[in-house]
């Protein structure tokens, strides 16, 4: 890297020092709301509106719910890359975060392991078959029985690992642009995977294509992990975003793209909507309050634990994956109650177990 490039980076770092702070009030509030959105994804409180007469309410809710995990991905990349720049582009910052996410994924997979064992014990597959399925899911999907939110951790691990390799080799020269290009290619590849799996029955006349799709289906299940990579370079690029657009224009843009998404179901519009929502939030300045700290922490607790409460609800009503407003309320109340208990336990001293669980 030339001396001029280094000076330029130093100037950028000085300019964006305020963005390197982990605690951003508007982000704390948004994380809490998005965690509730994730709960809504899994419990479907508005499923009663999925009938033809009220389908517009259901479809609109699905569009906004679809921005929840992308928002978390953009936020993670934004904060990580800000910290990376603040620490003079120290690559160890990214490496430490990668190790942290890997540990979290393993730990929470172990916590949810009894749920997977419960599912396997009620099925007809052999121990060997269930073991292979679990290993497959652990490596390629990040999802097991009632541990669906963990796919975000696995996606983050792969995204951060690839970013780490490229940043380390390229030494920041057009790195974010290259990562964005890779993200777009991965997104298109993920769309292709989803298309093939969705339409697999129509390929039975083409033996080669059918068997290739069958392999893809039983290896990756869907293209979700591939499509989520794009949000990490977006978050990185936004750390250098030198323009503060008027929020009214951003809100108007979100409205327009939501309209198009509603009528076209064009999946890439979710990328645009999620990015615009993040820009609205990051450009909303709020005074720091102690309440925001608790909201930030509660969002993490809700995200990681809500499926436990949803499982309990399903056991109570005697129906697996019992969606609806009642299940949503029970899950939210249980998760928030747990977050209050944890925050009170750990308000004065750092509990090592909670720290290990990232709670």
C-alpha positions as CSV (number, residue, x, y, z in Angstrom):
1,X,0.0,0.0,0.0
2,X,1.4,3.4,-1.0
3,X,2.0,6.3,1.4
4,X,-0.8,8.3,-0.2
5,X,-3.3,5.4,0.2
6,X,-2.3,5.1,3.9
7,X,-2.8,8.8,4.5
8,X,-6.2,8.6,2.7
9,X,-7.3,5.8,5.0
10,X,-6.2,7.7,8.1
11,X,-8.3,10.7,7.0
12,X,-11.3,8.4,6.4
13,X,-10.9,6.8,9.8
14,X,-10.8,10.2,11.5
15,X,-13.9,11.3,9.5
16,X,-15.9,8.3,10.6
17,X,-14.7,7.8,14.1
18,X,-18.2,8.5,15.4
19,X,-19.4,5.5,13.4
20,X,-16.9,3.2,15.0
21,X,-18.8,3.3,18.3
22,X,-20.5,0.0,19.1
23,X,-23.4,1.6,21.0
24,X,-25.6,3.5,18.6
25,X,-29.0,4.2,20.1
26,X,-31.0,4.0,16.9
27,X,-29.4,0.7,16.1
28,X,-30.2,-0.6,19.6
29,X,-33.9,0.1,19.2
30,X,-33.9,-1.3,15.6
31,X,-32.2,-4.5,16.8
32,X,-34.9,-5.0,19.4
33,X,-37.7,-4.5,16.8
34,X,-36.0,-6.7,14.3
35,X,-35.6,-9.5,16.9
36,X,-39.4,-9.3,17.3
37,X,-39.7,-9.6,13.5
38,X,-37.6,-12.8,13.6
39,X,-40.0,-14.2,16.2
40,X,-42.9,-13.2,13.9
41,X,-41.1,-15.1,11.0
42,X,-41.2,-18.3,13.0
43,X,-44.6,-17.9,14.8
44,X,-46.5,-16.2,12.0
45,X,-48.9,-14.1,14.1
46,X,-50.7,-12.8,11.0
47,X,-51.3,-16.2,9.4
48,X,-55.0,-15.7,9.9
49,X,-54.7,-12.9,7.3
50,X,-53.3,-15.3,4.6
51,X,-56.7,-16.0,3.1
52,X,-57.7,-14.3,-0.1
53,X,-59.7,-11.5,1.5
54,X,-56.9,-10.2,3.7
55,X,-53.8,-11.4,1.7
56,X,-52.5,-7.9,1.3
57,X,-51.8,-7.6,5.0
58,X,-50.1,-10.9,5.1
59,X,-47.9,-10.2,2.1
60,X,-46.9,-6.8,3.4
61,X,-45.9,-8.3,6.7
62,X,-43.8,-10.9,4.9
63,X,-41.9,-8.2,3.0
64,X,-40.9,-6.4,6.2
65,X,-40.2,-9.7,8.0
66,X,-37.8,-10.6,5.2
67,X,-35.6,-7.6,6.1
68,X,-34.9,-8.7,9.7
69,X,-32.0,-11.1,9.1
70,X,-30.5,-8.9,6.4
71,X,-30.6,-6.0,8.8
72,X,-28.7,-8.0,11.4
73,X,-26.1,-9.0,8.7
74,X,-25.6,-5.4,7.5
75,X,-25.4,-4.2,11.1
76,X,-22.8,-6.8,12.0
77,X,-20.6,-6.0,9.0
78,X,-21.0,-2.3,9.6
79,X,-19.9,-2.5,13.3
80,X,-17.2,-5.0,12.6
81,X,-15.7,-3.0,9.7
82,X,-15.9,0.2,11.7
83,X,-14.0,-1.4,14.5
84,X,-11.5,-2.8,11.9
85,X,-10.8,0.7,10.5
86,X,-10.7,2.3,14.0
87,X,-7.9,-0.2,14.9
88,X,-5.8,0.8,11.9
89,X,-7.0,-2.0,9.7
90,X,-5.8,-4.7,12.1
91,X,-6.9,-7.9,10.4
92,X,-6.9,-9.6,13.8
93,X,-10.2,-7.7,14.6
94,X,-11.9,-9.7,11.9
95,X,-10.2,-12.9,12.9
96,X,-11.3,-12.6,16.5
97,X,-14.9,-11.9,15.5
98,X,-14.8,-15.0,13.2
99,X,-13.6,-17.1,16.2
100,X,-16.3,-15.6,18.4
101,X,-19.1,-16.4,15.9
102,X,-17.8,-19.9,15.4
103,X,-17.8,-20.5,19.1
104,X,-21.4,-19.1,19.4
105,X,-22.6,-21.4,16.6
106,X,-21.1,-24.5,18.2
107,X,-22.4,-23.6,21.7
108,X,-26.0,-22.8,20.6
109,X,-26.1,-25.8,18.4
110,X,-25.3,-27.9,21.4
111,X,-28.0,-26.1,23.4
112,X,-30.5,-26.9,20.7
113,X,-29.2,-30.5,20.2
114,X,-31.9,-32.0,22.5
115,X,-34.6,-30.6,20.1
116,X,-32.9,-32.3,17.2
117,X,-32.6,-35.6,19.1
118,X,-36.3,-35.3,20.0
119,X,-37.2,-35.0,16.4
120,X,-35.0,-37.9,15.3
121,X,-36.4,-40.1,18.1
122,X,-39.9,-39.6,16.9
123,X,-39.0,-40.4,13.3
124,X,-38.3,-43.7,11.4
125,X,-34.8,-43.1,10.2
126,X,-31.8,-45.0,11.5
127,X,-29.2,-43.5,13.8
128,X,-26.7,-43.4,11.0
129,X,-29.1,-41.6,8.7
130,X,-30.0,-39.0,11.4
131,X,-26.4,-38.4,12.2
132,X,-25.6,-37.7,8.5
133,X,-28.6,-35.4,8.3
134,X,-27.5,-33.5,11.4
135,X,-23.9,-33.1,10.1
136,X,-25.3,-32.0,6.8
137,X,-27.5,-29.4,8.4
138,X,-24.7,-28.3,10.8
139,X,-22.4,-27.6,7.8
140,X,-24.6,-26.5,5.0
141,X,-27.9,-25.0,6.4
142,X,-27.4,-24.0,10.0
143,X,-30.9,-25.3,10.8
144,X,-32.2,-28.2,12.9
145,X,-35.5,-28.9,14.6
146,X,-36.6,-25.7,16.3
147,X,-33.2,-24.1,15.9
148,X,-33.9,-22.2,12.7
149,X,-32.4,-18.9,13.8
150,X,-28.9,-20.4,14.0
151,X,-28.5,-20.3,10.2
152,X,-27.7,-16.6,10.6
153,X,-24.6,-17.6,12.6
154,X,-23.4,-20.1,10.0
155,X,-24.0,-17.6,7.3
156,X,-22.0,-15.0,9.2
157,X,-19.1,-17.5,9.7
158,X,-18.8,-18.2,6.0
159,X,-19.2,-14.6,5.0
160,X,-16.7,-13.3,7.5
161,X,-14.2,-16.1,6.6
162,X,-14.4,-15.2,2.9
163,X,-14.1,-11.5,3.7
164,X,-11.1,-12.2,6.0
165,X,-9.3,-14.2,3.3
166,X,-9.9,-11.5,0.6
167,X,-9.1,-8.5,2.8
168,X,-5.9,-10.2,4.1
169,X,-4.7,-10.9,0.5
170,X,-5.8,-7.7,-1.2
171,X,-4.8,-5.3,1.6
172,X,-7.9,-3.2,1.2
173,X,-7.3,-2.3,-2.5
174,X,-10.9,-2.2,-3.9
175,X,-11.7,-5.0,-1.5
176,X,-15.3,-3.9,-0.7
177,X,-16.1,-3.6,-4.4
178,X,-14.8,-7.1,-5.1
179,X,-16.7,-8.5,-2.1
180,X,-19.9,-6.8,-3.3
181,X,-19.4,-8.3,-6.8
182,X,-18.9,-11.7,-5.1
183,X,-22.1,-11.1,-3.1
184,X,-24.1,-10.3,-6.2
185,X,-22.8,-13.5,-7.9
186,X,-23.6,-15.6,-4.7
187,X,-27.1,-14.0,-4.6
188,X,-27.8,-15.0,-8.2
189,X,-26.4,-18.5,-7.5
190,X,-28.7,-18.8,-4.5
191,X,-31.6,-17.8,-6.7
192,X,-30.7,-20.5,-9.2
193,X,-30.5,-23.0,-6.4
194,X,-33.9,-22.0,-5.1
195,X,-35.3,-22.2,-8.6
196,X,-33.9,-25.6,-9.3
197,X,-35.1,-27.1,-6.0
198,X,-38.6,-25.5,-6.3
199,X,-39.1,-26.9,-9.9
200,X,-37.3,-30.2,-9.4
201,X,-40.4,-32.2,-10.4
202,X,-40.4,-30.6,-13.8
203,X,-36.9,-31.9,-14.5
204,X,-37.7,-35.6,-14.3
205,X,-37.7,-35.8,-18.1
206,X,-34.0,-34.6,-18.1
207,X,-32.2,-37.2,-16.1
208,X,-28.9,-35.3,-15.8
209,X,-30.5,-32.0,-14.6
210,X,-32.9,-33.9,-12.3
211,X,-30.1,-35.8,-10.5
212,X,-27.9,-32.6,-10.3
213,X,-30.8,-30.8,-8.7
214,X,-31.4,-33.7,-6.4
215,X,-27.8,-33.5,-5.2
216,X,-28.1,-29.8,-4.6
217,X,-31.4,-30.2,-2.7
218,X,-30.1,-32.9,-0.4
219,X,-26.8,-31.0,0.1
220,X,-27.9,-27.3,0.5
221,X,-31.7,-27.6,1.0
222,X,-32.0,-24.0,-0.3
223,X,-30.0,-21.0,-1.4
224,X,-30.4,-19.0,1.8
225,X,-26.8,-19.0,2.9
226,X,-25.5,-18.0,-0.6
227,X,-28.0,-15.1,-0.8
228,X,-27.2,-13.7,2.6
229,X,-23.5,-13.0,1.8
230,X,-24.3,-9.9,-0.1
231,X,-25.3,-8.0,3.1
232,X,-21.8,-8.1,4.5
233,X,-20.1,-6.1,1.8
234,X,-23.0,-3.7,1.9
235,X,-22.5,-3.1,5.6
236,X,-18.7,-2.6,4.9
237,X,-19.4,-0.1,2.1
238,X,-21.8,1.9,4.3
239,X,-19.0,2.6,6.8
240,X,-17.6,4.8,4.1
241,X,-20.9,6.3,3.2
242,X,-20.2,10.0,3.1
243,X,-23.7,11.1,2.2
244,X,-26.5,11.7,4.6
245,X,-29.7,11.6,2.5
246,X,-32.8,13.1,3.8
247,X,-34.9,10.6,5.7
248,X,-38.1,11.6,3.9
249,X,-36.4,10.5,0.6
250,X,-35.3,7.3,2.2
251,X,-38.7,6.5,3.6
252,X,-40.3,7.4,0.2
253,X,-37.8,5.1,-1.5
254,X,-38.7,2.2,0.9
255,X,-42.4,2.8,0.2
256,X,-41.8,2.6,-3.6
257,X,-39.6,-0.5,-3.4
258,X,-42.1,-2.2,-1.0
259,X,-44.8,-1.5,-3.6
260,X,-42.8,-3.1,-6.4
261,X,-41.9,-6.0,-4.1
262,X,-45.5,-6.6,-3.3
263,X,-46.6,-6.9,-6.9
264,X,-43.5,-8.5,-8.5
265,X,-42.0,-10.7,-5.7
266,X,-38.6,-9.8,-7.1
267,X,-36.3,-11.1,-4.4
268,X,-33.4,-8.6,-5.0
269,X,-35.8,-5.8,-3.9
270,X,-35.4,-7.1,-0.3
271,X,-31.7,-6.3,-0.6
272,X,-32.5,-2.7,-1.6
273,X,-35.3,-2.3,1.1
274,X,-33.1,-3.7,3.8
275,X,-30.2,-1.3,2.9
276,X,-32.5,1.7,2.8
277,X,-34.0,0.8,6.2
278,X,-30.5,0.5,7.7
279,X,-29.7,4.0,6.2
280,X,-32.8,5.5,7.8
281,X,-31.8,4.0,11.2
282,X,-28.1,4.8,11.1
283,X,-28.9,8.4,10.2
284,X,-31.4,8.8,13.1
285,X,-29.5,10.5,15.9
286,X,-30.7,9.9,19.4
287,X,-29.4,10.7,22.9
288,X,-27.8,7.8,24.7
289,X,-30.0,6.3,27.4
290,X,-29.5,3.3,29.7
291,X,-32.7,1.9,28.3
292,X,-31.1,1.4,24.9
293,X,-28.4,-0.8,26.4
294,X,-31.1,-3.1,27.8
295,X,-32.9,-3.1,24.4
296,X,-29.7,-4.1,22.7
297,X,-29.1,-7.0,25.1
298,X,-32.7,-8.1,25.0
299,X,-32.6,-8.3,21.2
300,X,-29.8,-10.9,21.5
301,X,-31.6,-12.9,24.2
302,X,-34.9,-12.9,22.2
303,X,-33.1,-13.9,19.0
304,X,-31.3,-16.9,20.5
305,X,-33.9,-18.2,22.9
306,X,-37.3,-17.5,21.4
307,X,-37.5,-20.9,19.7
308,X,-37.3,-22.6,23.1
309,X,-40.5,-20.8,24.2
310,X,-42.1,-21.6,20.8
311,X,-41.3,-25.3,21.3
312,X,-42.8,-25.1,24.8
313,X,-45.9,-23.5,23.3
314,X,-46.2,-26.2,20.7
315,X,-46.0,-28.9,23.4
316,X,-48.7,-27.1,25.5
317,X,-51.2,-26.9,22.6
318,X,-50.2,-30.4,21.4
319,X,-49.5,-29.2,17.8
320,X,-46.1,-29.0,16.2
321,X,-45.1,-25.6,14.9
322,X,-48.4,-24.1,16.1
323,X,-48.4,-20.7,14.4
324,X,-50.7,-17.8,15.1
325,X,-51.1,-14.8,17.4
326,X,-51.3,-16.8,20.6
327,X,-48.0,-18.6,19.9
328,X,-46.4,-15.3,19.0
329,X,-47.5,-13.6,22.2
330,X,-46.5,-16.6,24.4
331,X,-43.0,-16.7,22.7
332,X,-42.5,-12.9,23.0
333,X,-43.6,-12.7,26.6
334,X,-41.4,-15.7,27.5
335,X,-38.3,-14.3,25.7
336,X,-38.7,-10.8,27.2
337,X,-39.3,-12.2,30.7
338,X,-36.1,-14.2,30.4
339,X,-34.2,-11.1,29.1
340,X,-35.4,-9.1,32.2
341,X,-34.2,-11.9,34.5
342,X,-30.8,-12.1,32.8
343,X,-30.3,-8.3,32.8
344,X,-31.1,-8.2,36.5
345,X,-28.8,-11.1,37.3
346,X,-26.0,-9.6,35.3
347,X,-26.5,-5.9,35.9
348,X,-23.6,-5.3,38.3
349,X,-21.1,-8.1,37.4
350,X,-20.3,-10.0,34.3
351,X,-21.5,-13.5,34.5
352,X,-19.1,-15.9,32.7
353,X,-21.7,-18.3,31.5
354,X,-23.8,-15.4,30.0
355,X,-20.7,-14.0,28.4
356,X,-20.0,-17.4,26.8
357,X,-23.5,-17.5,25.4
358,X,-23.2,-13.9,24.2
359,X,-26.3,-13.0,26.4
